[in-house]
Amino acid sequence: NYWMSAEEAKKYGLIDEVYEKRA
């Protein structure tokens, strides 16, 4: 997978569970 910053992930709606937990 392409790991991007949380802000970028939010922009593209690619938030994974990992990001959700880290947020």
LINHUBEL-V206739 format. One record per helix or strand of 3 or more residues. SS is the DSSP state (H for helix, E for strand). FROM is the first residue (numbers start at 1). TO is the last residue. If there is no record, write none. Layout:
ss->SS from->FROM to->TO
ss->SS from->FROM to->TO
//
This chain:
ss->H from->6 to->12
ss->H from->17 to->22
//
